[in-house]
Amino acid sequence: MTAPAGDLAAPARPAGRRALAFIVLLVWIDTLSFGLVIPVLPTLVMTLGGVSLSEASAIGGWLVMSFAIAQFIASPILGGLSDRFGRRPVLLVSSAGHAVAFLIAALAPNLFVLLIGRIISGATGASYSTAYAYIADVTPPERRAQNFGLVGVAFGLGFMAGPALGGLLGAADHRLPFLAASAACLANFILGWFVLPESLRRDLRRPFALERANPFATFRRLSALGGPLLVLAIAHFLWWMAIQAQHTIWPYYTQYRYGWSPQEVGLSLGVVGLLSVLVNGLVVRRVVKRLGEARTLRVGLLAGALALALYALADVPALLFAGILVGSLGALGPASLQALATSMTTADAQGELQGALNAISSVTIVVAPPLYSQIFANVSGADPVFRLPGAPFLLAAAMAGAAFLLVALRLKVPRRIARS
């Protein structure tokens, strides 16, 4: 039975496969909306700012940073609210906020208004962390890696369809993908309002506490925990620092190095999404069953590091696509890390855990995009410090490699959780 329409905080009730299907669909729509705008964002920034591609990459980094700061502050708050009031209302607020933010971007007359849209989107951006908490609510520990993999499938499908569709729409009008993204998020909200049940039972909810919602206190609590959860948190930070290079630089890097159009950029990201779907849908469960979560995590981190190194060296598109193929195995990492972390956390603190991990991710989005975009702007363009457009990816590969070494050498999984 689904929650009555209009009841944001409906009483918790058993949620099974249908609820899981709903949450996966919501994640897919949310990812689709973000993917739609990736190929055309450089064009919009260049148009609104009257700047070159290299200058637009630097501005784009600051826009992403503003999104991340808002998300860093809001994520622990939304995670705590989801532990108090349930997952459903937080997911609905997230979808509505994104719909408004993309509409503002579509109509933006200047870079300042575009910045406002990014801040609103970041402040309401709790869909992924809350989706993971939702799945933890309705899934036994032994199946969490598999079901977290389904979120990866949804992410991959959205990332496959969004950029490809965004490139096609952008060929007609570079603002059209933003309007389509707003409409997708509005559909997300309507779908969730009518069909998404609450997953968190009332007896598992706990009062909201401002001290737990402090994003900086999040790191103190993780540090105090020590042991394997702290190792996972640091690995999560390093991994997200690494993958921000692809999220930040890809459209600028491929346009600069290969002269690709927005459509070609979108299609290349479509390939990334397709391979992510295949790995999350067909490979994660089998590899986890054979190797266990800890070993699967190591495989994913190592594959991601190798892929980023290939991107840096890819002087021809064929080598770039080889990196995409290797990097698809990086999808093994996040599902395994999430499964391990949730297994080490009590049922009434899953929202706080996911809020903490999302806050860590947000820190990387604060730091990494301006870092990578400034590096790229200074090693490309008309007068580079030295010409090495792959430099951001080399730095990212080093960070992913550090995450792999940390997990390989320091992660000790408790016996009650270990499968390998």
Secondary structure, DSSP 8 states (H G I E B T S, - for coil): ----TT-TT-------HHHHHHHHHHHHHHHHHHHHHTTTHHHHHHHHHT--HHHHHHHHHHHHHHHHHHHHHHHHHHHHHHHHH-HHHHHHHHHHHHHHHHHHHHH-SSHHHHHHHHHHHHHT--HHHHHHHHHHHHS-GGGHHHHHHHHHHHHHHHHHHHHHHHHHHHHH-TTHHHHHHHHHHHHHHHHHHHH----S-GGG-----HHHH-HHHHHHHHHHH-HHHHHHHHHHHHHHHHHHHHHHHHHHHHHHHH---HHHHHHHHHHHHHHHHHIIIIIHHHHHHHH-HHHHHHHHHHHHHHHHHHHHH-SSHHHHHHHHHHHGGGGHHHHHHHHHHHHTS-GGGHHHHHHHHHHHHHHHHHHHHHHHHHHHHHSSSSS-SS--TTHHHHHHHHHHHHHHHHHHHH----TTT---
